[in-house]
Amino acid sequence: MTSVRRLLICLPLLVVPLALGCRRSPALQSTPKQEQDASKQEVLEQVEPADLALPSLPTRSDLPRSPSGAHYPLFLANPDQLAQLLSEIELAIRNPDVSSEAIPSLAHQQQVIYRVLSHRSALADQVRSKLDDRWRWVFDQHIAARRSFLAMHRGPASSRLPAWRIQTPAPPDQLLKAYRSASAATGIDWEVLAAVNLVETGMGRIDGISVANAQGPMQFLPTTWTEPGIGRGGDIRDPWDAIHAAARYLVRRGGLQDIRKGLWGYNNSDDYGKAVVHYADLLKRDPLAYRGLYHWQIHYASSAGDLWLHEGYNQPQPTDVLQYLRQNPHSRPAG
C-alpha cells in the first residue's frame, strides 16, 4: 500500500498509560518499562506550579494571518534563544495545568523548530548542546524522524500543491481510544498506530487521495482494504475502522515479529520504517508527547519552501504554488 507523500509531517488533556497489557512488537522494545516509568517521572517532576507561565512565542504584528487568526511560527536563529524556547514548549505541552486551548500554537511552533533544524545540522547541534538533559533524547527522536523522511525525497520539490482538503481531525481522546482498541485486538503497539496516522495524514487532517490512490486517514489502497480480514466491510475514511484495519494489516505483514517488516509492507522504504519507529519510541517513553503531536499541522515541502496548509485548505485540483501564495501569504515562512 505504498503511496507518494511530500508532507511527511510534515501528528485536550490526556495522560496516556505507558503499557496496555498486550504483546509488544520485539523491534520496538528499546526501553524497558522501568526505564519508561523513570523517564516519565523525571519529566513530571519538573512540572511544578511555578512553571505555569506559558512560553512567549515569537511574533510580529505585520505577519499575514490564516483564517483562524494564526500566523506561520517564526523561527529564532539564535541557538541560546531557540534552546530556551524549545525547552519551555516541551515542558508546557506536558504540563497538565496548561489548558488544551494553549497547546495548538505551542505544538505548531515546536513542529516548525524541528522541521527547520532537521535541515540545519550545525545549528541543531548547537541547540541540542544547550538543552537540559531530559530534553535531549526527545530532541534526538524528532530530528532523526525528520531526517529519515528527508532521505526519502531527494528529487526536486513540487511547484504544485496537492488536491487535498485539510480538515479538523477526530478529537485526540477518540483517536487514542481507537489506537488502544486496535492494539488490544492485535498486539500491534498503539504508539506505532499513532505514529503511522501522524505521518500519513496528520492524524486525519488530510482528506484526499494520493497519487497512488491511497485513501482515508491511514492511507489504504482500495485493493488492500478489500483483502479478506483487512477492511472487514468498514469505511476506509472512518478513523476507527481505518486504525483497526491498519493494525490487522501490520500483523499480516509480519509486524508482530518485526515491526519494521510490517511497516515495509505499509511503505516500501527503510527510511519510512525508521521514522515511524522514532515517533513510536517517543510515545512509548514519553506518552505525554502525544498532546503535542496531535496538534501538528500539515506542511508541504514545495518549490517555494516549507508551506503550511491550514485547516480549511481546500483545493479540488493540483494548484500552482505561487498562485496559491498570492492569495494565501500566511502559508509561507516569514522572511
NORKA-V586382 format. One line per field, one symbol per residue. ss: DSSP state (~ for helix, > for strand, _ for the rest). phi: phi as a letter, one per 20 degrees, with the letter a starting at -180 (. if undefined). psi: psi as a letter, one per 30 degrees, with the letter a starting at -180 (. if undefined). Layout:
ss->???
phi->???
psi->???
This chain:
ss->_________________________~~~____~~~~~~~~~~~~~___~~~___________________________~~~~~~~~~~~~~~~~_____~~~~~~~~~~~~~~~~~~___~~~~~~~~~~__~~~~~~~~~~~~~~~~~~~~_____>_>>__>>>_____~~~~~~~~~~~~~~~___~~~~~~~~~~~~____>>>_____>>____>>~~~~_____________~~~~~~~~~~~~~~______~~~~~~~~___~~~~~~~~~~~~~~~~_~~~~~~~____>>>>>__>>>>>____>____>>~~~~~~~_~~~____
phi->.fbecdflgo..fcdeffcdmdfefgfdeecggffffffffffffeedgfefffgeffbbfeffdfgenedfgfdeeffffffffffffgffgeefeefffefgfffffggfgfffffedfffgfffgfeffgfdffggfffffffffffffcdefffecefecdedffggfffffffgffffffcnfgfffffffffffbmmofedadffemfcnfdlefgffgefgneflmeefeegffffffffffffgenffebffffffffbfbffffffffffffgffecfffgfeggefeedcfdfdoeeedffpgbcfcgcfgfffffecfffegfe
psi->hklkkfeii..lkkjkkfkfglkkkefgifjleeeeeeeeeeeeffjlefgfkkkjkklkfgkkklfffllkkkkkfkeeeeeeeeeeeeeeefjffklfffeeeeeeeeeeeeeefffieeeeeeeefflleffeeeeeeeeeeeeeeeffifaklkgkllilkjlkllkeeeeeeeeeeeeefffkkeeeeeeeeefeghhgekjlklfggkllfgikkeeeefkkfdehgajffkeeeeeeeeeeeeeeggffejfeeeeefejikeeeeeeeeeeeeeeefifffeeeeegklkkkjlfgajkkjljfkjjflkkkeeeefefifffkkk.
